[in-house]
Amino acid sequence: MTLSGAHRALVPALIGEVRRNEPMARHTTYRVGGPAALHVTCDTVSDLSSAVHILNAEEIPWVVLGKGSNILVADQGYEGAVIVLGREFKEQETSDDLIRAGAATILAGVVNDAFTHGFSGYEFLVGIPGTVGGALAMNAGAREGWIGDVVESVTLYVPGEGLVAVRGEDIEWGYRDSGLSARGIIVESTLRALTGDKDAIRATMEESFRRRKETQPVGQPCAGSVFVNPDGVSAGRLIESAGLKGTRVGGAVVSARHANFIVNEGGAKASDVFDLIRFVQDRVNDLNGIELRTEIKFLGSFE
């Protein structure tokens, strides 16, 4: 594994920027995390193809990251490459019956565009951070609906094959998962545009955002819901009933507003968040015999 060799090969091969030892605290919503050995911006499909080819040839582990809204990066960083989709993957077009959005498009932009055109089916996505690619990977949504409900198709980049289109009906949409990340790199999607009553859409969006602001720590550094809800029960309620709201490790705190959120109240380290996650899991398991599974992903070593 030669990071310097990969860096030397990547710089002239890509339009996008390649950085060494990039602090990941700049690129995650937790605002924590050590450096990625390589931080690679791919502005085009050609960039993406070249980057993956070079990294694989040099045996450098890599991961694709959006806005870092569902990930915890270790304090020691990541001894691999973080690939970020750039310019070409931020393009968005809207027609009478479809919204085409690149994987790096900000999800809020798609939601606002849908409202502007009077399209329904996107109201439940109001206030959810991150990119379209991230939303598709985890089938983002709320109890009212999921992004998988409006997907017409998704285009993946599959190393060794190229671009592959997958119909929405052929995707295994599940709770907080779609299986897409295991099939390739999400690069684009087409979403159905269902015409609705604009006043009703506005009212639903405003109510959804109001409820989110009242029940979640909006505006505080966090990574959204930490744990997946077990079957038939709310992870937040399990944590709250265990008396864990306000529990602190360093700068990381179980939110007093919603117990399934752990927030960085200032000066937190990734290890603080990680240790608090493990503490919550142990306490809930001890009291209820339920093992909480994390929704957020971990990057780097937390040994």
N, C-alpha and C positions, 0 to 999 in steps of 0.2 A: 504494500500500500504506500504510494508516494503522493502525498498532498502537494508537494512542490512541483512534481511532474504534472499532476492534473491541472494545477494553476497555470503553469506555463503553456499547456495545450489549450486550455479554455479561453484565455484572454484573446488570442488572435482569431479564435474560431467563432466567437459570439458577437452579436451586436450589443447585447445586454452587458451590464457591469458584473465583474467578478471581484469579490473582496475576500481578503484573508482575515481570519480571527474577528469576525463581525459580532459585536455584542448583541445577543438575542433579546436582551431587555428592551431594546429599541423596537422590537418587532413582535412582541406579545402583549396581550391585553392585561396580563398580570404584572407587566413591567419588571419582570425578574428574569434571570437566566444568564449564564455565561456565554462565551463566544462560540460561534459555529466556525469550524476550521475553514470552511469555504461557504460563501454566500453568493449564489449564482442567480442572476436575473436573466430570464429567457424572454426576449421580446417577440419572438416568432416561433412557429412550429419548427423551422429549421434549427433555430437556437436550441430548442428543447431536445430535438433529435441528436444534435451534436453533443450537447451536455451529457445526456444519458449515456451515449456511446463512449465518451471519454471517461466518464466516472466509472462505468462498468469495466472498461479496459484497464483502468488503474486500480480496480478493486476498492474503490472508495464508496462506503455506504452513503446513501442519499435519501432525502425525504422531500416531498413537495409541501410547501406551507403557504397558506393564504394570509389572512390578517392576524393570525396567531391568537384567535379568540377561543380556542378550545384545546389549549396545549400548555404544558408546564415543562420548561427547559431547565435542566439541572444547572446548579451554580458553577459546576466545572465545565459546562458547555457541552458541545457535541462534536466528537471527532469524526465528522463526516461533512457532507455538503447539504446545505439547505437550498432547494430550488424554489424560486419565486417566479410566478408567471407575470410577465410585464405587458408592454404596450398592446400588442395584437390581441391579447386575451382579455383586454378591458373594453373591447368594442361591444356595442349594444344597438340593435335595430328593432323597431316595432312596426308591424304591419296590421292589417285588419283582423287577422286571426292568429298571429303568432308573435311572441317576443323571442328574439334571438339574443342570447347573452353569453359573452365569454366567461370562462371560469373565474377570472380575476375581477369581474364586475362586482362592485359593492352591492350587496343584497338590497340595501335600503334604496339604491337607485332604481332597481327593478320594481320594487314596491311602489315608489313614487311615480314611475312611468306608467305602471298599470293603472294607478288612480287617475292620472292625467287623461288617459285614454278611455276611462270608464270601464276598465276591465275588473271583473270580480274574481275571487278565488285566491287573492293574495293578502287579504286583510290580516290574517293570522300571523303573517311574517313581520308585521310592524314591530320595530324595536329589537329585532334579532340581529346581532352584529355579524360581521364577517362577509365573506364573498359567496358568490353563487356556487363555486366549486365546493367550498366547504359545506354549504347548505345541502347540496346534492349528496355529498359523501355520507352525511349523517342523517339524511332525510329530515331536515330541520322543520320544526313546526310547533304546534301547541295542541291542546285537546280539541280545538275546532277544526284542525286540518293539518296536512303535511305538504311539503313542496312536491313530493312524489305525486300528489293528486293532480297537478297541473303540468307534469312533464310529458312532452310529446316525444322527445328523443334527446340523447346525450351522445356527444362525440368524445371518444377517448383516444389518447395516444398510447399505443401498445408497443413497447420496445421490441424491435425485430419484425413488427408487422406494419407499423405506421398508424394512420388514422382509421378508427373503427367506429361506425355509428351503431348505437343500441337504441331500440325503441323503448319508450317508457313502459309499455306493457310487458316487456321482457326483463325488466329490472326487478329484483326481489326487494321491494320496499318493505322495511320493517321498522320497528321502534328504535329510533336513533341509529339506524344503519340502512345502507342500500346495497352493500357489497361491491359498489363501483370501484373503490380504491384498490381492491384485490384484482380487478380486471384490467386496470390501466390508469393513466393520468387523465383526469377530467379536464378537457380543454374548452368545451362549448356545450350549450344546451339550447333547445327550442322549447318554449313554454306556451301552453295553450292560452289564448286570449278570449275569455268568456265575457261578453258584454252584460253589464248589470246597471242598476240604477245608481247614479253617481252620488246622490244624497245618502242612499242607504249604505253605499261603500264607505263614504266619509264617516258616517256615524259609527259603523262597525270598527273602522280603523282607529277612530278617536277613543272608543270604549276599550279596544284592545290595548292601546298605548297607555291609557289611564290606569287600567288594571295592572299592567306591567310595572309602571312607575310606583304604584302603591304597594306592590307585593314583592318587588325585587330591588336589589341595591344598584339601581341604574346610575351610572356616572362614576362608580367606584371601580378601581382596578380589580378585575376578577376574570374568570374564564367561563362564566355562565354556570349552569347546573353542574355540580361536581359528580353526582352519582346518578346512575340510571334507576328509575323507579322499579322496585321489585314487582312481580305480578300482584295486582290487586291492592297495592299499598303505595303511599307516597313516601319517597326517601326523605323529603323535608319533614314530614310529620314524625317519622321514626326518630330522626335526629333531634327534633324539638322535644318529643316526649321523653328522650333520654336526658333532657336538661342541658343540652350542649350549645344552645344559642349563646353567643358571646364568648365561647371558649377560645382561648388565645394560645398560640405558640409564636413567640417573637412578634413580628409584625403581621402575621396571618391570623384572621379572626373568622369564626363562624358567624355569618351575618345575622344581626338581630332582626332584620326584615324578612329574610327567607333562609331557613336553616340548611338548604341544599346549595347555598352559595358560600364560598370561602373568599374573603376579600383581603386585599393588601392595604392595610390601613396606614402604610408608610414604613419604609425601611425593611420590608419583609424580604427574606431570602427564599429561594426555591425550596430549600430544605425545611424551612418553617411550614410552608404550604404542604409539602409532602408528609411531614411528621404529623401535622394536624389531620390530614386525610386518614392516615393509618390509625390515629387515636380515635377518630369518629367511627371508623370501621370496627375497631375492636370493641368499643363501648356498645354499639348497636348490636353486634353479634353476641356479646355477653348477655345483654338484656332481652333480646328477642330471638336469638338463634338465626338471624338473617345476615348473610354476607353481602354487604353493599358493593356493587360493581361500579367502577369509575366510568364516567362518561368522557371526561377529559383524557387526553393522551399525554404520555410522558416521553421526553426526548433527552437522551443522555443517560448517564449513570446516576442512580439514586441509592447505591449500595452504602 
